[in-house]
Amino acid sequence: MTTEAQSMLLRAERPVPSIAVARRGPWTLLRYIPSPKKTPFTFGYLVVLLATTLLLEFADPAVTDRLLQLSSTDAHNLWRRPLTSLLSSAIWLPGESWLVYALIFAIAVAPLERRFGARRTALVFFSGHIVATLATELPVMALISAHVLPNSAGHWLDIGVSYGFFTTAGALVFLLPGRARLLALAAMEAFIAAIWLSDDPAALDSVVTLLGHAFAAHFGLLVCGPWLRERIRRPSPDSAG
């Protein structure tokens, strides 16, 4: 028997190594939950929203009503205290809906942060919040000044994080490939329409909110998404993945 044949027989007698198969259990989903280490912006923002939600629940209603009035980005507040209202309006949630927004942030904001880092995610979120607010409320201010709308149109309560959320969602939709982008875009547009129809569609504040959601989503899609795609080629130190 040749040396080559002997070596082949020896290899054949060795036990076949087992193939390790990755098992995915329910605990694997925990990796997508926002955490202070991997997604500090998303996690910290949810902590702030939880604190303000608890404040609305347990504090004196007179105090909380006053805080919400000062934080609202309605036309009246934007004219008198623009910076304060723009910043503080994004730390309140409408109603007792923190768990719903925690899920929304885990779906739309956390993935963006894992990909591009906390700094860029915060920039996308707050730029969308500010730009969409100004794009919808400045025309209202102009129409009130021209006496087309009554003064009461400048005093409705306008708070929440939906403009920032839709901006990040629009940016994520842009970054999806091919057919997935079209399906996600259709789902996002349907979600915006469903929010509008679930409220009072004929009310002026509902129409303004609808326009704000649409503007924020398309600002993220057409502006923030392309900007982030350029950053993929030049990643920053705080980018994750």
C-alpha positions as CSV (number, residue, x, y, z in Angstrom):
1,M,0.0,0.0,0.0
2,T,1.4,3.4,-1.0
3,T,2.0,6.2,1.5
4,E,-0.8,8.3,-0.1
5,A,-3.3,5.5,0.3
6,Q,-2.4,5.0,4.0
7,S,-2.9,8.7,4.7
8,M,-6.4,8.6,3.0
9,L,-7.4,5.6,5.2
10,L,-6.3,7.4,8.4
11,R,-8.3,10.4,7.5
12,A,-11.4,8.3,6.8
13,E,-11.2,6.7,10.2
14,R,-11.3,10.1,12.0
15,P,-14.7,11.1,13.5
16,V,-16.6,13.7,11.5
17,P,-16.7,17.0,13.4
18,S,-20.2,18.2,14.3
19,I,-21.4,21.4,12.7
20,A,-22.4,24.1,15.1
21,V,-25.8,25.5,14.3
22,A,-26.8,28.9,15.8
23,R,-30.0,28.6,17.8
24,R,-32.3,31.6,17.9
25,G,-34.5,31.6,20.9
26,P,-36.9,34.3,22.3
27,W,-34.0,35.9,24.2
28,T,-32.4,36.8,20.8
29,L,-35.0,39.6,20.5
30,L,-33.4,41.3,23.5
31,R,-30.6,42.6,21.3
32,Y,-33.1,44.8,19.5
33,I,-34.3,46.5,22.7
34,P,-32.7,50.0,23.2
35,S,-29.9,49.9,25.7
36,P,-27.7,52.7,27.3
37,K,-24.5,51.1,25.7
38,K,-25.6,50.3,22.2
39,T,-28.2,53.0,21.6
40,P,-27.7,55.7,24.2
41,F,-29.8,58.4,22.4
42,T,-32.8,56.1,22.0
43,F,-32.5,54.8,25.5
44,G,-32.0,58.2,27.1
45,Y,-34.9,59.7,25.2
46,L,-37.3,57.0,26.3
47,V,-36.2,57.6,29.9
48,V,-37.0,61.3,29.6
49,L,-40.4,60.5,27.9
50,L,-41.2,58.0,30.7
51,A,-40.4,60.7,33.3
52,T,-42.6,63.3,31.7
53,T,-45.4,60.7,31.2
54,L,-45.3,59.9,34.9
55,L,-45.3,63.6,35.7
56,L,-48.5,64.1,33.7
57,E,-50.0,61.2,35.5
58,F,-49.2,62.0,39.1
59,A,-48.5,65.8,39.3
60,D,-51.0,68.5,40.0
61,P,-53.2,69.0,36.8
62,A,-52.9,72.7,37.1
63,V,-49.1,72.5,37.0
64,T,-49.0,70.0,34.1
65,D,-51.5,72.0,32.1
66,R,-49.4,75.0,32.4
67,L,-46.2,73.1,31.4
68,L,-48.0,71.7,28.3
69,Q,-49.2,75.2,27.3
70,L,-45.7,76.6,27.6
71,S,-44.2,73.7,25.6
72,S,-46.8,73.7,22.8
73,T,-45.4,74.6,19.4
74,D,-48.6,76.4,18.3
75,A,-48.4,79.7,16.5
76,H,-48.8,81.8,19.6
77,N,-45.9,80.1,21.4
78,L,-43.6,80.1,18.4
79,W,-44.1,83.8,18.1
80,R,-43.4,84.6,21.8
81,R,-40.9,81.8,22.8
82,P,-39.7,80.0,19.7
83,L,-36.7,78.3,21.1
84,T,-38.3,77.1,24.4
85,S,-41.4,75.7,22.7
86,L,-39.4,73.9,19.9
87,L,-37.2,72.1,22.4
88,S,-39.7,71.4,25.2
89,S,-42.5,70.2,22.9
90,A,-40.5,67.1,22.1
91,I,-40.3,65.8,25.6
92,W,-44.1,65.1,26.1
93,L,-46.3,62.4,24.8
94,P,-50.1,62.7,24.1
95,G,-51.9,60.6,26.6
96,E,-50.6,57.5,28.5
97,S,-48.9,56.0,25.5
98,W,-45.3,55.5,26.6
99,L,-45.2,51.7,25.8
100,V,-46.5,52.4,22.3
101,Y,-43.7,54.9,21.6
102,A,-41.1,52.6,23.2
103,L,-42.0,50.1,20.5
104,I,-42.0,52.8,17.8
105,F,-38.6,54.0,18.9
106,A,-37.3,50.4,18.9
107,I,-38.5,49.9,15.4
108,A,-37.5,53.3,13.8
109,V,-35.0,55.2,15.9
110,A,-32.8,52.5,17.5
111,P,-31.9,50.8,14.1
112,L,-30.7,54.1,12.7
113,E,-28.6,54.7,15.8
114,R,-27.0,51.3,15.7
115,R,-26.0,52.0,12.1
116,F,-25.0,55.7,12.3
117,G,-24.4,56.5,15.9
118,A,-26.1,58.7,18.5
119,R,-24.9,62.0,17.2
120,R,-26.2,61.6,13.7
121,T,-29.5,60.0,14.8
122,A,-30.2,62.9,17.2
123,L,-29.4,65.3,14.4
124,V,-31.9,63.6,12.0
125,F,-34.5,63.4,14.7
126,F,-34.4,67.0,16.0
127,S,-33.9,68.5,12.5
128,G,-37.1,66.8,11.4
129,H,-38.9,67.9,14.5
130,I,-37.9,71.5,14.0
131,V,-38.2,71.7,10.2
132,A,-41.7,70.0,10.1
133,T,-43.0,72.2,12.9
134,L,-41.9,75.4,11.2
135,A,-43.1,74.3,7.8
136,T,-46.6,73.8,9.2
137,E,-46.9,76.5,11.9
138,L,-45.4,79.4,10.0
139,P,-48.2,79.4,7.4
140,V,-50.7,79.3,10.2
141,M,-49.1,82.3,11.7
142,A,-49.2,84.1,8.3
143,L,-52.9,83.3,7.8
144,I,-53.7,84.5,11.3
145,S,-51.9,87.8,10.6
146,A,-53.8,88.1,7.4
147,H,-57.1,87.5,9.3
148,V,-57.8,84.4,7.2
149,L,-57.8,82.2,10.3
150,P,-59.1,83.3,13.7
151,N,-56.7,83.9,16.6
152,S,-57.9,80.7,18.3
153,A,-56.1,78.7,15.5
154,G,-52.8,79.8,17.2
155,H,-53.6,78.3,20.6
156,W,-54.2,74.6,20.1
157,L,-52.0,72.1,22.0
158,D,-49.2,70.9,19.7
159,I,-46.7,68.6,21.5
160,G,-45.1,65.2,20.8
161,V,-42.3,63.4,19.1
162,S,-44.1,62.2,16.0
163,Y,-42.3,64.6,13.6
164,G,-38.9,63.3,14.8
165,F,-40.1,59.7,14.5
166,F,-41.4,60.1,11.0
167,T,-38.2,61.8,9.9
168,T,-36.1,58.8,11.1
169,A,-38.6,56.4,9.6
170,G,-38.3,58.2,6.2
171,A,-34.5,58.0,6.4
172,L,-34.7,54.3,7.1
173,V,-37.0,53.8,4.2
174,F,-34.6,55.5,1.8
175,L,-31.8,53.2,3.0
176,L,-33.7,50.0,2.2
177,P,-32.9,48.2,-1.0
178,G,-35.2,47.9,-4.1
179,R,-38.7,46.5,-3.5
180,A,-38.4,46.6,0.3
181,R,-38.1,50.4,0.0
182,L,-41.4,50.6,-2.0
183,L,-43.2,48.4,0.4
184,A,-41.9,50.4,3.5
185,L,-42.8,53.7,1.8
186,A,-46.4,52.5,1.2
187,A,-46.7,51.3,4.8
188,M,-45.4,54.6,6.1
189,E,-47.9,56.6,3.9
190,A,-50.7,54.3,5.1
191,F,-49.7,54.9,8.7
192,I,-49.8,58.6,8.3
193,A,-53.2,58.5,6.7
194,A,-54.5,56.1,9.4
195,I,-53.4,58.6,12.2
196,W,-55.2,61.4,10.4
197,L,-58.4,59.4,9.9
198,S,-58.4,58.2,13.5
199,D,-58.6,61.8,14.7
200,D,-61.1,64.5,13.5
201,P,-60.1,64.7,9.8
202,A,-62.0,67.9,9.2
203,A,-60.5,69.8,12.1
204,L,-57.8,72.4,11.3
205,D,-55.3,71.0,13.8
206,S,-55.7,67.5,12.4
207,V,-55.0,68.8,8.9
208,V,-51.9,70.7,10.1
209,T,-50.7,67.6,11.9
210,L,-51.2,65.5,8.8
211,L,-49.2,67.9,6.8
212,G,-46.5,67.9,9.5
213,H,-46.3,64.1,9.5
214,A,-46.1,64.0,5.7
215,F,-43.5,66.7,5.6
216,A,-41.3,65.1,8.3
217,A,-41.5,61.7,6.6
218,H,-40.5,63.0,3.2
219,F,-37.8,65.3,4.7
220,G,-36.3,62.1,6.1
221,L,-36.7,60.3,2.8
222,L,-35.4,62.9,0.5
223,V,-32.9,64.8,2.6
224,C,-31.7,62.8,5.6
225,G,-31.6,59.4,3.9
226,P,-29.3,60.6,1.1
227,W,-27.1,62.4,3.6
228,L,-26.8,59.3,5.7
229,R,-26.0,57.2,2.7
230,E,-23.0,59.4,2.0
231,R,-21.9,58.9,5.6
232,I,-21.7,55.1,5.0
233,R,-18.7,55.8,2.8
234,R,-17.1,57.9,5.5
235,P,-18.1,56.4,8.9
236,S,-17.5,58.4,12.1
237,P,-16.0,57.1,15.3
238,D,-19.4,56.9,17.0
239,S,-21.0,54.9,14.2
240,A,-22.1,51.4,15.2
241,G,-21.7,48.7,12.6
